[in-house]
């Protein structure tokens, strides 16, 4: 599992914004991304591949007003 820290994802609205962006991107079949506000993380299955991880990172950057680690 790839864990992406999103320190400024502090509420459900932030998570929904990120979730909508990911849903609209139509990730490769079978890739399910987990968004956890409590831990401020987005998790991607390791088998998703590097290009999918990079795509999700860019979507988080677009959707988040601030930092992504």
C-alpha positions as CSV (number, residue, x, y, z in Angstrom):
1,X,0.0,0.0,0.0
2,X,1.3,3.4,-0.9
3,X,0.5,6.1,1.7
4,X,0.3,9.7,0.7
5,X,0.2,12.2,3.6
6,X,-2.1,15.1,3.0
7,X,-1.6,17.3,6.1
8,X,-4.2,19.9,5.2
9,X,-7.0,17.4,4.6
10,X,-8.8,18.2,7.8
11,X,-12.4,17.7,7.0
12,X,-14.9,15.6,5.0
13,X,-15.2,18.4,2.4
14,X,-11.5,18.1,1.6
15,X,-11.8,14.3,1.3
16,X,-14.8,14.6,-0.9
17,X,-13.0,17.1,-3.2
18,X,-10.1,14.7,-3.6
19,X,-12.5,11.7,-4.0
20,X,-14.4,13.4,-6.8
21,X,-11.2,14.3,-8.7
22,X,-10.0,10.7,-8.4
23,X,-13.4,9.3,-9.5
24,X,-13.5,11.6,-12.6
25,X,-10.0,10.5,-13.6
26,X,-11.1,6.9,-14.2
27,X,-8.2,5.0,-12.7
28,X,-7.3,1.7,-14.2
29,X,-9.8,-1.1,-13.5
30,X,-9.7,-2.5,-10.0
31,X,-7.7,0.3,-8.4
32,X,-9.5,1.4,-5.3
33,X,-8.1,4.5,-3.5
34,X,-8.8,4.9,0.2
35,X,-9.2,8.4,1.7
36,X,-8.8,8.7,5.4
37,X,-9.4,12.1,7.0
38,X,-8.6,10.8,10.5
39,X,-5.0,9.9,9.5
40,X,-4.9,12.6,6.7
41,X,-3.8,10.0,4.2
42,X,-4.7,8.8,0.8
43,X,-3.8,5.1,0.3
44,X,-3.3,3.4,-3.1
45,X,-2.7,-0.4,-3.5
46,X,1.0,-1.1,-4.3
47,X,0.0,-3.1,-7.4
48,X,-1.6,0.0,-8.9
49,X,1.7,1.0,-10.6
50,X,3.9,4.1,-10.5
51,X,1.9,5.9,-13.2
52,X,-1.3,5.6,-11.2
53,X,0.4,6.8,-8.1
54,X,1.7,9.8,-10.0
55,X,-1.7,10.5,-11.4
56,X,-3.3,10.4,-7.9
57,X,-0.6,12.7,-6.5
58,X,-1.3,15.2,-9.2
59,X,-5.1,15.0,-8.6
60,X,-4.5,15.6,-4.9
61,X,-2.3,18.6,-5.7
62,X,-5.1,20.0,-8.0
63,X,-7.8,19.3,-5.4
64,X,-6.0,20.4,-2.3
65,X,-5.4,24.1,-1.5
66,X,-2.1,23.3,0.3
67,X,0.6,20.7,1.1
68,X,0.9,17.1,0.0
69,X,3.8,15.0,1.2
